[in-house]
Amino acid sequence: MPRGDKSSYSGKQKRQAEHIEEGYEHRGTGKKEAERRAWATVNKMTGGGKKRGSGRGKAMNKAPARKGGRKGGHSRARSRGRS
């Protein structure tokens, strides 16, 4: 399988990457960079492409997706009313 081939990903992973990519583009990231970041986030959350076989279910780590919304903007100290 050549690098960059997305055939081993599930439909859910592809949808997740698409939504994450749209979010990056909305915030002004270029198309190629947004796609790269989106797939990196999906890989970090799910552990890569879909795996076959019984007993392979693992909990999804959603922390990488949540981090993106908090990463930019003002500091936490200022948002709590401290200076």
CORDA-V101602 format. One record per residue. RES is the residue in one letter. PHI is phi in whole degrees, 0 to 359 (999 if undefined). D_CENTER is the distance of its C-alpha to the mean C-alpha in whole Angstrom. Layout:
res = {RES,RES}
phi = {PHI,PHI}
d_center = {D_CENTER,D_CENTER}
This chain:
res = {M,P,R,G,D,K,S,S,Y,S,G,K,Q,K,R,Q,A,E,H,I,E,E,G,Y,E,H,R,G,T,G,K,K,E,A,E,R,R,A,W,A,T,V,N,K,M,T,G,G,G,K,K,R,G,S,G,R,G,K,A,M,N,K,A,P,A,R,K,G,G,R,K,G,G,H,S,R,A,R,S,R,G,R,S}
phi = {999,289,299,87,285,259,291,273,265,284,300,296,296,295,296,300,299,297,293,295,300,299,296,297,295,298,273,99,281,297,303,293,293,297,296,299,295,298,292,296,293,298,298,291,287,251,84,101,296,295,245,263,117,285,76,267,294,228,295,276,269,272,303,299,286,289,301,301,290,269,295,269,88,282,287,294,300,289,287,269,94,269,238}
d_center = {22,22,19,16,17,15,18,17,14,14,15,12,9,11,11,7,6,9,9,6,8,11,10,10,13,15,14,16,14,16,15,14,12,10,10,10,7,5,6,6,3,4,7,7,7,9,11,11,13,15,18,22,24,25,24,21,19,17,15,12,10,9,9,6,5,9,10,9,11,14,14,16,19,22,23,23,27,27,26,28,31,32,33}
